[in-house]
Amino acid sequence: MGRRRGRWLSDRARGLGRWQRIRQLPKMARGGGVWGLLLVLLAIGGMLALKMPPVLGSAALHPLSQWSAQLSEGDAMELLTDPFLQLPGPDSVHVVWFTEWPGDRHWVDWGDRLDRQALAQTRRLTRTREDGQSRLPERVAAQRPEGVKVWERPIWRHEAIVSGLLPGQSVPYRVTSQGGDRAVSSGVFRLSPQPLPGQPLQLLLTSDHQLKPMVAANLQQVVATVGRVDGVLFAGDLVNVPDRASEWFDDGGGGAFFPCLQGRANRSLQGHTYQGGAILQEAPLFAALGNHEVMGRVGRARDLNREFYDTVPRWVAQQGAAQAQRGAGDRVLDPASGEVSGATSGETPGAAISLAALADQSFNTRTYEEIWTLPTNDRGEGNYYAVSFGDLRLVVLNVTQAWRSPILTAKFGGRFHEGQPQSPIDWGWGQHIFESIAPGSPQFQWLQAELAGEPFRQAKYRVVMFHHPPHTLGDNSVPPFTDPIQTIERDDLGQVMAVKYAYPRDQDVIAQYLSPLLESAEVDLVLYGHSHLWNRFRRGRTHYLETSNVGNSYGAAWGDRGRSGIPPEGSGFERSDYVAIGDPNGLPPIVPSIAPLIDPLDQTPQPYLASNEITAFSILDTAAGTVTSYVFDPRKPEQPAQPFDRFTIGAPANEGDR
């Protein structure tokens, strides 16, 4: 206790200096108008929120809660998840699992007789929490602190590396966690190293699960239809709010992420109960970041949903920090160049603010990063990466942006406007892009090098995966994928009356730069999500597929049905930038090749599946070089899933559909 008390005293002493700086902040705002006020508020928020004393050894607790809901080791001794596989290498694979107690020792038994052992490293997730909107099982709800709106939920992650495997080898394994004189083990599953070229694989293509009603039924049918899959390609939006622990592990609705993908769900639908599919225990998952893997500013919101939506661009947070550190209201960080006007030679913007603190005051993917062990890029980051997996070269990009409401009368920041224009600290900055994919950006340069490299060029199948749709009939392709252009309207006295955002279609980064690059590199398949429906497109050799229909579809912009979220006439926005019907980027959708759904009105085949009553999934078969999509009606569990579309990848431009 003495050491912890010393830390508190040290923080309080440092806090005096912060309060002295805060007293000087009004000088920064003089003559600065809206920007001055914004920088003052950001600076205060950064000084206070980023320097909160740590509680119970965790990072950045919600200020409304400094309590921790911990389960005693005397309670149920259970694994929170079955084990799952990550990062397979030529002779190794990582095994990961979770508990709600730290334990003393954790290990993997493996081999034909389970006579070999690999010890696990354990660490606690630093940002998992619950709030009043969590749907908790009784054993967890009973631990909720009195009078607390957001509280910590301690989760421990265990990871062991099983090495010494032979190419193509598949061996049994199980995991064990021990606490005191008690231990609990998983069932026995099988693990394998990285598959070699030529090894036939069946890969599940999916996205946008987000605890939706049909996920468990969908995944249960995957296993019933094709048996064991060898890997999962997940194009983003794994859950809704990534820091809400129950969404990953044990949501009270019975459809949390891991239970659905491990066959342990308990989801009722149309009078039937679905358990999901036991997939991740034996098949590694490769994920792309979606907008639902990103949390917003820490310590401002009163619940996790609001914190999720409270993202701002990095440069906004960095500008506030830079201004606070310098105490000079006339120095402004240029978001394009990263340079500070008025800075002396050698100064670095925001030099005194750590990357972690900057993320906490803009947006962060901490929980996602702590849950998964994914391949990394040349910067040591897993937000975009490439990996060889059998005959595939899989390239995963970070192509996503903040989602904002299109409603022009919304009280809070929206897609096209700020609901509180006089309160810059509450601005949402429109649908800002989280990681640039524009030419010259680190990600674009990395991608150019990857597409020119031997592993990509020599691969039999070249697959690129990201979240935001390059081609779709869904609503979420509007507005165009570009950082918003801000316009501030003032009255005669200079007071801000409105803040608006425009997204010129000719500046869409995906359409203008990314898709042409991928097509010129002869990518075979681009997999993506975000719009919650099934549809596919093609240009030359490159197929585009979105296969996410699990109970949260918002329809397709086709026929007489236009997109929602288009600015209305007379709203002052350039309506030609926002395409109401069809693919905004100009490709015709392909009618499913086997059994398309039929429009009930005109009896024509539909080039999409957008339903909240039936669900679809897709399987990439590397032996046949085909992608087959299946449809299943959860209302009729006795009827198996049926194929409704199939196409061939790796074929010349005049072939591939059958």
Secondary structure per residue as TSV (DSSP state, phi and psi in degrees):
chain	resnum	aa	ss	phi	psi
A	1	M	-	360.0	-34.4
A	2	G	H	-62.3	-40.5
A	3	R	H	-64.5	-42.3
A	4	R	H	-65.2	-41.2
A	5	R	H	-62.9	-37.6
A	6	G	H	-61.9	-38.1
A	7	R	H	-63.6	-42.9
A	8	W	H	-60.0	-45.0
A	9	L	H	-63.1	-40.9
A	10	S	H	-62.5	-42.5
A	11	D	H	-63.5	-38.8
A	12	R	H	-66.5	-38.4
A	13	A	H	-63.9	-44.5
A	14	R	H	-64.1	-31.0
A	15	G	H	-61.3	-30.3
A	16	L	H	-60.4	-40.7
A	17	G	H	-64.3	-37.1
A	18	R	H	-64.9	-42.5
A	19	W	H	-63.9	-35.4
A	20	Q	H	-62.6	-40.0
A	21	R	H	-67.5	-38.9
A	22	I	H	-60.2	-36.4
A	23	R	H	-62.1	-25.8
A	24	Q	H	-87.0	-10.1
A	25	L	H	-61.9	-35.5
A	26	P	H	-54.6	-29.9
A	27	K	H	-63.8	-30.3
A	28	M	H	-68.2	-28.3
A	29	A	H	-88.3	-13.5
A	30	R	T	-61.0	122.8
A	31	G	T	76.2	0.8
A	32	G	T	-90.6	-10.1
A	33	G	H	59.0	-138.6
A	34	V	H	-61.8	-43.1
A	35	W	H	-63.9	-39.0
A	36	G	H	-62.0	-44.9
A	37	L	H	-63.3	-42.6
A	38	L	H	-59.2	-44.6
A	39	L	H	-67.0	-37.0
A	40	V	H	-61.1	-48.2
A	41	L	H	-65.8	-41.3
A	42	L	H	-63.1	-40.6
A	43	A	H	-63.7	-46.1
A	44	I	H	-61.6	-45.4
A	45	G	H	-60.6	-41.2
A	46	G	H	-65.9	-41.5
A	47	M	H	-65.1	-38.8
A	48	L	H	-83.0	-50.0
A	49	A	H	-69.9	-39.2
A	50	L	H	-74.8	-19.7
A	51	K	T	-108.1	16.3
A	52	M	-	-58.9	135.0
A	53	P	-	-60.3	137.8
A	54	P	-	-67.1	144.3
A	55	V	S	-120.9	129.9
A	56	L	T	55.8	28.3
A	57	G	T	75.3	9.6
A	58	S	-	-102.1	169.3
A	59	A	S	-99.3	133.2
A	60	A	S	49.1	62.0
A	61	L	-	-64.0	149.7
A	62	H	-	-59.3	130.9
A	63	P	T	-63.6	-19.5
A	64	L	T	-80.3	-6.9
A	65	S	-	-141.7	121.9
A	66	Q	-	-124.7	38.1
A	67	W	-	-118.9	155.4
A	68	S	B	-123.9	126.4
A	69	A	-	-90.6	95.6
A	70	Q	-	-107.1	139.9
A	71	L	-	-88.1	136.2
A	72	S	-	-75.3	148.4
A	73	E	T	-66.9	-11.8
A	74	G	T	-77.7	-12.9
A	75	D	S	-79.6	-166.4
A	76	A	-	-55.7	128.6
A	77	M	-	-93.8	88.1
A	78	E	-	-132.5	156.0
A	79	L	-	-81.1	139.1
A	80	L	S	-75.4	-31.3
A	81	T	S	-136.6	160.6
A	82	D	-	-68.5	162.9
A	83	P	-	-69.2	155.9
A	84	F	E	-141.1	163.1
A	85	L	E	-104.2	142.9
A	86	Q	E	-142.4	153.2
A	87	L	-	46.7	59.8
A	88	P	-	-66.4	136.1
A	89	G	-	-114.0	-177.9
A	90	P	S	-58.2	-32.5
A	91	D	S	-135.5	21.9
A	92	S	E	-153.1	169.0
A	93	V	E	-157.8	147.4
A	94	H	E	-90.8	139.1
A	95	V	E	-116.9	127.7
A	96	V	E	-128.3	142.8
A	97	W	E	-154.4	169.3
A	98	F	E	-128.3	148.5
A	99	T	E	-135.2	167.9
A	100	E	S	-101.2	16.3
A	101	W	S	-143.9	146.6
A	102	P	-	-70.7	-35.7
A	103	G	-	68.9	178.7
A	104	D	S	-110.1	-31.7
A	105	R	E	-155.6	139.2
A	106	H	E	-139.4	138.6
A	107	W	E	-156.2	167.1
A	108	V	E	-115.1	126.8
A	109	D	E	-95.0	132.8
A	110	W	E	-149.2	167.5
A	111	G	S	111.6	167.6
A	112	D	T	-58.1	-31.4
A	113	R	T	-113.2	15.6
A	114	L	S	53.2	38.0
A	115	D	-	-105.3	7.6
A	116	R	E	-114.6	154.5
A	117	Q	E	-137.5	141.6
A	118	A	E	-129.1	123.8
A	119	L	E	-78.9	148.1
A	120	A	E	-102.8	149.9
A	121	Q	E	-93.7	140.6
A	122	T	E	-120.7	136.9
A	123	R	E	-147.7	154.6
A	124	R	E	-90.9	137.9
A	125	L	-	-65.9	136.7
A	126	T	S	-95.2	-10.4
A	127	R	S	-132.4	7.6
A	128	T	-	-73.1	130.8
A	129	R	E	-144.0	173.8
A	130	E	E	-133.5	163.9
A	131	D	E	-149.1	-172.8
A	132	G	T	-64.9	-15.9
A	133	Q	T	-96.5	0.3
A	134	S	-	-71.3	140.6
A	135	R	-	-100.9	99.9
A	136	L	-	-103.8	142.8
A	137	P	-	-65.7	157.7
A	138	E	H	-56.7	-41.1
A	139	R	H	-63.9	-29.1
A	140	V	H	-86.8	-41.1
A	141	A	H	-59.4	-32.5
A	142	A	T	-66.5	-18.3
A	143	Q	T	-93.3	2.1
A	144	R	-	-65.5	128.8
A	145	P	-	-66.4	145.5
A	146	E	T	-65.6	134.1
A	147	G	T	69.5	17.5
A	148	V	-	-110.9	132.1
A	149	K	S	-87.6	-36.4
A	150	V	E	-133.4	130.4
A	151	W	E	-140.3	156.3
A	152	E	E	-68.3	145.3
A	153	R	-	-125.4	105.1
A	154	P	-	-69.8	126.6
A	155	I	-	-131.6	134.4
A	156	W	E	-111.1	135.8
A	157	R	E	-108.7	133.5
A	158	H	E	-120.9	132.5
A	159	E	E	-139.2	124.4
A	160	A	E	-121.4	148.5
A	161	I	E	-106.8	116.5
A	162	V	E	-92.3	116.8
A	163	S	E	-124.4	170.9
A	164	G	-	85.5	17.4
A	165	L	-	-79.7	153.3
A	166	L	-	-96.5	150.3
A	167	P	T	-55.5	132.4
A	168	G	T	77.8	-1.6
A	169	Q	-	-76.4	140.4
A	170	S	-	-128.9	120.7
A	171	V	E	-130.4	154.9
A	172	P	E	-69.8	153.6
A	173	Y	E	-154.6	159.3
A	174	R	E	-149.8	159.5
A	175	V	E	-115.4	152.7
A	176	T	E	-136.3	136.2
A	177	S	E	-120.4	133.6
A	178	Q	E	-120.8	136.1
A	179	G	E	-135.3	114.5
A	180	G	T	64.8	-129.5
A	181	D	T	-97.7	13.6
A	182	R	E	-118.1	152.5
A	183	A	E	-146.5	153.8
A	184	V	E	-135.9	138.4
A	185	S	E	-120.6	155.8
A	186	S	-	-82.9	177.7
A	187	G	-	-70.3	179.3
A	188	V	-	-99.6	127.4
A	189	F	E	-126.4	-170.4
A	190	R	E	-127.0	145.1
A	191	L	E	-129.7	158.8
A	192	S	-	-146.0	156.1
A	193	P	-	-79.2	-174.0
A	194	Q	-	-57.6	127.0
A	195	P	-	-68.5	149.1
A	196	L	-	-87.7	158.2
A	197	P	T	-55.8	140.4
A	198	G	T	92.4	-16.4
A	199	Q	-	-76.8	121.0
A	200	P	-	-67.4	135.7
A	201	L	-	-133.3	150.0
A	202	Q	E	-119.3	120.9
A	203	L	E	-117.9	131.1
A	204	L	E	-81.5	128.6
A	205	L	E	-106.6	122.2
A	206	T	E	-157.5	172.3
A	207	S	-	-172.6	171.6
A	208	D	-	54.3	51.2
A	209	H	-	-72.6	-57.4
A	210	Q	T	50.3	34.9
A	211	L	T	61.1	26.5
A	212	K	-	-75.9	159.8
A	213	P	T	-59.6	-33.8
A	214	M	T	-98.1	7.1
A	215	V	H	-61.9	-49.4
A	216	A	H	-61.3	-43.2
A	217	A	H	-63.5	-41.7
A	218	N	H	-58.3	-50.5
A	219	L	H	-72.8	-32.0
A	220	Q	H	-62.8	-37.5
A	221	Q	H	-73.1	-27.8
A	222	V	H	-56.9	-51.0
A	223	V	H	-67.5	-40.6
A	224	A	H	-65.0	-29.2
A	225	T	H	-89.5	-47.1
A	226	V	H	-115.5	-2.9
A	227	G	-	75.9	-145.2
A	228	R	S	-69.3	131.2
A	229	V	-	-99.4	156.7
A	230	D	S	-99.6	-9.4
A	231	G	E	-174.9	160.9
A	232	V	E	-125.0	124.4
A	233	L	E	-104.1	113.2
A	234	F	E	-116.3	111.7
A	235	A	-	-88.5	41.7
A	236	G	S	93.9	164.4
A	237	D	-	62.2	64.1
A	238	L	-	-72.3	-41.8
A	239	V	S	-132.5	-172.1
A	240	N	S	-91.7	-56.6
A	241	V	S	-120.5	105.5
A	242	P	T	-66.7	-22.6
A	243	D	T	-84.8	-7.3
A	244	R	B	-83.9	106.0
A	245	A	H	-58.6	-39.9
A	246	S	H	-62.3	-27.0
A	247	E	H	-66.1	-29.4
A	248	W	H	-82.3	-38.8
A	249	F	H	-114.2	-40.0
A	250	D	T	-160.1	42.7
A	251	D	-	-53.3	138.4
A	252	G	T	-64.5	-16.0
A	253	G	T	-76.5	-6.7
A	254	G	S	87.9	5.2
A	255	G	-	-127.9	39.3
A	256	A	-	-66.1	165.1
A	257	F	H	-58.7	-59.7
A	258	F	H	-65.9	-44.2
A	259	P	H	-55.1	-40.5
A	260	C	H	-64.9	-39.4
A	261	L	H	-89.2	1.7
A	262	Q	B	-123.9	11.6
A	263	G	T	70.4	26.4
A	264	R	-	-120.2	15.4
A	265	A	-	-76.4	170.7
A	266	N	-	-148.1	64.5
A	267	R	E	-103.0	120.2
A	268	S	E	-88.2	134.8
A	269	L	E	-153.9	122.8
A	270	Q	T	54.1	39.0
A	271	G	T	80.6	5.9
A	272	H	E	-124.6	154.5
A	273	T	E	-112.7	131.1
A	274	Y	E	-118.4	140.9
A	275	Q	-	-102.3	-3.9
A	276	G	-	79.6	-162.5
A	277	G	-	-126.9	138.8
A	278	A	B	-78.8	87.8
A	279	I	-	-113.9	-52.9
A	280	L	T	-69.1	-19.8
A	281	Q	T	-60.8	-25.4
A	282	E	T	-130.5	1.9
A	283	A	S	-131.9	121.5
A	284	P	-	-66.8	146.4
A	285	L	E	-106.0	132.9
A	286	F	E	-114.8	122.1
A	287	A	E	-116.9	150.4
A	288	A	-	-109.2	148.1
A	289	L	-	-70.0	129.7
A	290	G	-	-111.0	175.0
A	291	N	G	-65.4	-21.2
A	292	H	G	-87.3	7.4
A	293	E	G	-96.7	1.3
A	294	V	-	-113.1	125.3
A	295	M	B	-98.4	159.1
A	296	G	-	-95.5	-157.4
A	297	R	-	-62.8	135.8
A	298	V	T	-85.9	133.2
A	299	G	T	92.7	7.7
A	300	R	S	-106.5	-34.8
A	301	A	-	-92.3	159.0
A	302	R	S	-94.4	-2.4
A	303	D	S	-150.8	167.6
A	304	L	H	-71.8	-31.4
A	305	N	H	-60.5	-46.0
A	306	R	H	-67.8	-36.3
A	307	E	H	-64.8	-36.8
A	308	F	H	-59.3	-44.0
A	309	Y	H	-78.4	-13.4
A	310	D	-	-87.5	56.9
A	311	T	-	-95.3	149.4
A	312	V	-	-136.4	158.6
A	313	P	-	-61.3	152.5
A	314	R	H	-55.2	-42.8
A	315	W	H	-66.0	-27.8
A	316	V	H	-66.8	-46.6
A	317	A	H	-65.6	-39.8
A	318	Q	H	-68.5	-35.4
A	319	Q	H	-65.5	-42.7
A	320	G	H	-61.4	-41.6
A	321	A	H	-67.0	-41.9
A	322	A	H	-63.3	-41.3
A	323	Q	H	-65.1	-41.9
A	324	A	H	-64.6	-39.5
A	325	Q	H	-68.1	-34.4
A	326	R	H	-91.5	-22.6
A	327	G	T	64.6	29.9
A	328	A	-	-127.5	116.8
A	329	G	T	-74.5	-10.5
A	330	D	T	-101.6	11.1
A	331	R	-	-104.6	123.3
A	332	V	E	-125.6	131.5
A	333	L	E	-82.1	124.0
A	334	D	-	-81.9	117.1
A	335	P	T	-65.2	-23.4
A	336	A	T	-79.1	-46.7
A	337	S	T	-94.5	-19.8
A	338	G	-	76.0	9.6
A	339	E	-	-97.3	150.0
A	340	V	E	-105.2	119.3
A	341	S	E	-69.8	136.1
A	342	G	T	87.3	-1.9
A	343	A	-	-79.2	147.7
A	344	T	-	-78.3	159.9
A	345	S	T	-58.1	133.9
A	346	G	T	90.6	-9.3
A	347	E	-	-73.1	141.9
A	348	T	-	-111.9	126.5
A	349	P	T	-59.0	127.7
A	350	G	T	66.0	29.2
A	351	A	T	-60.3	-29.7
A	352	A	T	-89.3	0.1
A	353	I	S	-104.2	128.0
A	354	S	-	-72.5	161.1
A	355	L	H	-62.9	-37.3
A	356	A	H	-65.2	-41.9
A	357	A	H	-66.8	-38.3
A	358	L	H	-62.4	-41.8
A	359	A	H	-63.4	-39.3
A	360	D	H	-67.4	-20.9
A	361	Q	T	-106.2	14.5
A	362	S	S	-138.4	-75.3
A	363	F	-	-160.2	154.3
A	364	N	B	-148.5	155.7
A	365	T	-	-123.0	36.2
A	366	R	H	-60.0	-50.4
A	367	T	H	-65.1	-42.8
A	368	Y	H	-56.1	-46.7
A	369	E	H	-65.7	-34.6
A	370	E	H	-76.8	-25.7
A	371	I	H	-77.2	-39.8
A	372	W	-	-105.9	146.6
A	373	T	-	-111.5	96.8
A	374	L	-	-109.1	162.5
A	375	P	-	-57.3	159.8
A	376	T	-	-122.9	162.0
A	377	N	-	-94.5	-169.6
A	378	D	T	-70.0	-8.6
A	379	R	T	-97.1	5.9
A	380	G	S	74.0	21.0
A	381	E	-	-113.7	150.9
A	382	G	S	-104.3	12.9
A	383	N	S	-78.1	-19.5
A	384	Y	S	-149.2	144.7
A	385	Y	E	-166.4	172.9
A	386	A	E	-138.3	147.2
A	387	V	E	-151.4	145.0
A	388	S	E	-93.9	133.6
A	389	F	E	-144.2	97.9
A	390	G	T	63.5	-128.9
A	391	D	T	-83.5	2.2
A	392	L	E	-96.9	141.7
A	393	R	E	-108.9	112.1
A	394	L	E	-101.8	122.5
A	395	V	E	-112.6	121.0
A	396	V	E	-113.2	124.9
A	397	L	-	-113.3	159.1
A	398	N	-	-102.0	88.9
A	399	V	-	-124.9	89.8
A	400	T	-	-157.7	164.0
A	401	Q	B	-145.6	164.7
A	402	A	-	-62.7	141.4
A	403	W	-	-97.7	134.0
A	404	R	-	-129.8	152.6
A	405	S	-	-68.7	138.4
A	406	P	-	-82.8	-2.8
A	407	I	-	-70.8	121.2
A	408	L	T	-74.9	-14.8
A	409	T	T	-101.4	8.7
A	410	A	-	-62.1	144.9
A	411	K	S	-70.4	-36.3
A	412	F	S	-103.9	175.5
A	413	G	-	-53.4	135.2
A	414	G	-	-122.1	-171.7
A	415	R	S	-66.9	-39.6
A	416	F	S	-112.5	-4.2
A	417	H	B	-158.9	167.8
A	418	E	-	-103.4	128.5
A	419	G	S	-72.5	-23.0
A	420	Q	-	-127.5	74.4
A	421	P	T	-63.1	-24.7
A	422	Q	T	-83.7	0.8
A	423	S	-	-123.0	80.4
A	424	P	G	-57.7	-29.4
A	425	I	G	-63.6	-22.2
A	426	D	G	-97.9	3.5
A	427	W	-	-65.0	144.0
A	428	G	-	-99.4	-12.4
A	429	W	-	64.2	31.6
A	430	G	S	64.0	-162.5
A	431	Q	S	-86.4	72.0
A	432	H	-	-73.5	147.9
A	433	I	B	-81.2	136.3
A	434	F	S	-79.0	-40.7
A	435	E	S	-137.4	122.9
A	436	S	-	-65.3	140.6
A	437	I	-	-123.2	18.3
A	438	A	S	-75.1	153.9
A	439	P	T	-52.3	136.5
A	440	G	T	92.5	-17.2
A	441	S	S	-72.9	155.8
A	442	P	H	-55.7	-39.7
A	443	Q	H	-67.5	-41.9
A	444	F	H	-65.5	-41.7
A	445	Q	H	-65.1	-40.8
A	446	W	H	-61.2	-43.2
A	447	L	H	-63.1	-43.2
A	448	Q	H	-58.2	-42.9
A	449	A	H	-66.5	-40.7
A	450	E	H	-62.9	-44.6
A	451	L	H	-67.7	-23.4
A	452	A	H	-91.3	-6.9
A	453	G	S	-81.1	160.3
A	454	E	H	-62.6	-43.9
A	455	P	H	-56.2	-37.5
A	456	F	H	-75.0	-47.3
A	457	R	H	-65.5	-31.6
A	458	Q	T	-89.2	-8.0
A	459	A	-	-70.0	144.4
A	460	K	S	-68.1	-40.0
A	461	Y	E	-126.1	132.3
A	462	R	E	-113.7	112.9
A	463	V	E	-120.5	132.3
A	464	V	E	-119.2	135.2
A	465	M	E	-130.1	133.7
A	466	F	-	-156.2	-179.2
A	467	H	S	-93.4	-49.9
A	468	H	S	-73.4	137.0
A	469	P	-	-74.6	128.6
A	470	P	S	-78.8	-30.8
A	471	H	S	-142.7	130.1
A	472	T	-	-167.8	158.1
A	473	L	S	-96.1	0.2
A	474	G	S	-77.9	166.0
A	475	D	G	-69.5	-30.8
A	476	N	G	-79.1	9.2
A	477	S	G	-85.5	-3.3
A	478	V	-	-116.6	130.4
A	479	P	S	-80.7	173.9
A	480	P	-	-56.9	154.3
A	481	F	S	-82.0	83.5
A	482	T	S	-150.8	151.7
A	483	D	-	-64.1	138.0
A	484	P	-	-65.7	146.7
A	485	I	E	-97.3	119.6
A	486	Q	E	-90.0	137.9
A	487	T	E	-126.2	128.0
A	488	I	E	-108.9	124.3
A	489	E	E	-104.1	133.2
A	490	R	E	-124.6	157.7
A	491	D	-	-86.8	-174.2
A	492	D	T	-64.5	-21.5
A	493	L	T	-92.4	2.3
A	494	G	S	87.5	3.9
A	495	Q	-	-76.8	139.9
A	496	V	E	-70.3	125.7
A	497	M	E	-107.6	-29.4
A	498	A	E	-157.2	146.7
A	499	V	E	-125.9	122.0
A	500	K	E	-123.9	158.1
A	501	Y	E	-130.6	134.1
A	502	A	E	-119.1	153.5
A	503	Y	-	-134.4	85.4
A	504	P	-	-61.1	131.5
A	505	R	G	-66.0	-29.8
A	506	D	G	-76.5	0.5
A	507	Q	G	-110.3	12.3
A	508	D	-	-63.2	115.1
A	509	V	H	-68.2	-36.6
A	510	I	I	-66.2	-49.8
A	511	A	I	-68.1	-38.6
A	512	Q	I	-80.9	-32.3
A	513	Y	I	-127.7	-47.5
A	514	L	I	-70.7	-53.4
A	515	S	H	-59.6	-45.7
A	516	P	H	-58.4	-36.9
A	517	L	H	-65.0	-44.6
A	518	L	H	-66.3	-40.1
A	519	E	H	-68.3	-37.8
A	520	S	H	-68.0	-25.9
A	521	A	T	-85.8	2.8
A	522	E	T	58.0	46.7
A	523	V	-	-64.2	136.9
A	524	D	S	-82.0	-41.9
A	525	L	E	-141.3	130.6
A	526	V	E	-111.5	117.7
A	527	L	E	-107.4	134.2
A	528	Y	E	-153.3	-177.2
A	529	G	-	-147.1	-136.5
A	530	H	S	85.9	-32.3
A	531	S	S	-101.5	-1.6
A	532	H	-	64.1	47.9
A	533	L	S	-157.9	172.9
A	534	W	E	-105.9	128.3
A	535	N	E	-162.5	157.9
A	536	R	E	-142.0	159.8
A	537	F	E	-143.8	172.0
A	538	R	E	-155.9	140.2
A	539	R	E	-137.6	117.7
A	540	G	T	61.0	-129.7
A	541	R	T	-78.8	-18.8
A	542	T	E	-90.0	121.6
A	543	H	E	-95.9	142.6
A	544	Y	E	-118.3	124.9
A	545	L	E	-133.0	129.8
A	546	E	E	-119.8	119.4
A	547	T	E	-133.2	64.8
A	548	S	-	-130.3	93.1
A	549	N	B	-138.8	89.2
A	550	V	S	-128.2	22.0
A	551	G	S	113.7	15.3
A	552	N	-	-137.6	42.7
A	553	S	-	-82.6	141.6
A	554	Y	-	-110.4	16.3
A	555	G	-	91.4	177.1
A	556	A	-	-123.5	141.7
A	557	A	-	-83.2	84.1
A	558	W	-	-150.3	146.6
A	559	G	T	68.1	-125.9
A	560	D	T	-90.2	-2.9
A	561	R	-	-96.0	111.3
A	562	G	-	-90.8	166.5
A	563	R	-	-68.3	145.1
A	564	S	S	-82.1	161.6
A	565	G	S	85.4	9.6
A	566	I	-	-84.9	131.7
A	567	P	-	-57.1	134.0
A	568	P	-	-72.0	163.5
A	569	E	T	-57.7	140.4
A	570	G	T	80.5	5.0
A	571	S	S	-84.7	-8.1
A	572	G	S	91.3	2.3
A	573	F	S	-100.4	151.1
A	574	E	-	-76.1	99.1
A	575	R	G	-66.1	-22.1
A	576	S	G	-67.6	-15.9
A	577	D	G	-76.4	-12.2
A	578	Y	S	-126.2	99.5
A	579	V	-	-77.8	127.4
A	580	A	-	-84.8	-32.7
A	581	I	S	-135.5	139.5
A	582	G	S	85.8	-173.4
A	583	D	-	-77.7	119.9
A	584	P	T	-58.7	-23.2
A	585	N	T	-101.9	16.4
A	586	G	-	91.0	2.6
A	587	L	-	-92.9	143.2
A	588	P	-	-77.8	137.7
A	589	P	-	-70.5	149.8
A	590	I	-	-96.3	129.3
A	591	V	-	-68.7	133.0
A	592	P	-	-50.5	140.0
A	593	S	S	-83.3	-13.8
A	594	I	S	-110.9	-59.7
A	595	A	-	-146.7	76.2
A	596	P	-	-67.6	153.8
A	597	L	-	-69.1	149.5
A	598	I	B	-106.3	129.7
A	599	D	-	-61.9	124.2
A	600	P	T	-68.5	-18.4
A	601	L	T	-87.2	-52.7
A	602	D	T	-108.3	2.9
A	603	Q	-	61.4	27.6
A	604	T	-	-98.6	149.9
A	605	P	B	-67.2	138.0
A	606	Q	-	-91.0	136.1
A	607	P	S	-87.8	32.3
A	608	Y	-	-163.4	168.1
A	609	L	B	-132.5	114.7
A	610	A	-	-137.9	91.1
A	611	S	-	-141.9	145.1
A	612	N	S	-103.8	15.8
A	613	E	S	-120.0	-29.2
A	614	I	S	-123.1	156.1
A	615	T	E	-127.8	159.0
A	616	A	E	-135.0	151.2
A	617	F	E	-145.4	162.1
A	618	S	E	-130.6	144.9
A	619	I	E	-125.8	126.6
A	620	L	E	-94.2	117.4
A	621	D	E	-103.7	108.2
A	622	T	T	-75.6	-21.9
A	623	A	T	-68.3	-42.4
A	624	A	T	-90.4	-17.0
A	625	G	T	69.6	34.1
A	626	T	E	-122.5	153.7
A	627	V	E	-116.5	118.7
A	628	T	E	-114.9	130.3
A	629	S	E	-107.7	137.5
A	630	Y	E	-118.3	151.3
A	631	V	E	-121.4	142.9
A	632	F	E	-140.1	139.2
A	633	D	-	-105.2	105.0
A	634	P	T	-62.4	-16.7
A	635	R	T	-74.1	-14.3
A	636	K	-	-129.2	68.9
A	637	P	T	-63.5	-19.0
A	638	E	T	-74.2	-15.9
A	639	Q	S	-97.0	124.2
A	640	P	-	-70.0	162.7
A	641	A	-	-63.2	145.4
A	642	Q	E	-121.9	140.0
A	643	P	E	-69.3	137.5
A	644	F	E	-124.5	-10.1
A	645	D	E	-153.3	145.6
A	646	R	E	-150.9	138.2
A	647	F	E	-144.7	161.2
A	648	T	E	-104.4	137.4
A	649	I	S	-109.8	161.9
A	650	G	S	79.9	12.6
A	651	A	-	-104.6	157.1
A	652	P	-	-58.3	167.8
A	653	A	T	-62.9	-26.1
A	654	N	T	-93.3	8.5
A	655	E	-	-125.7	-177.7
A	656	G	-	116.3	-22.3
A	657	D	B	-105.3	127.3
A	658	R	-	-156.5	360.0
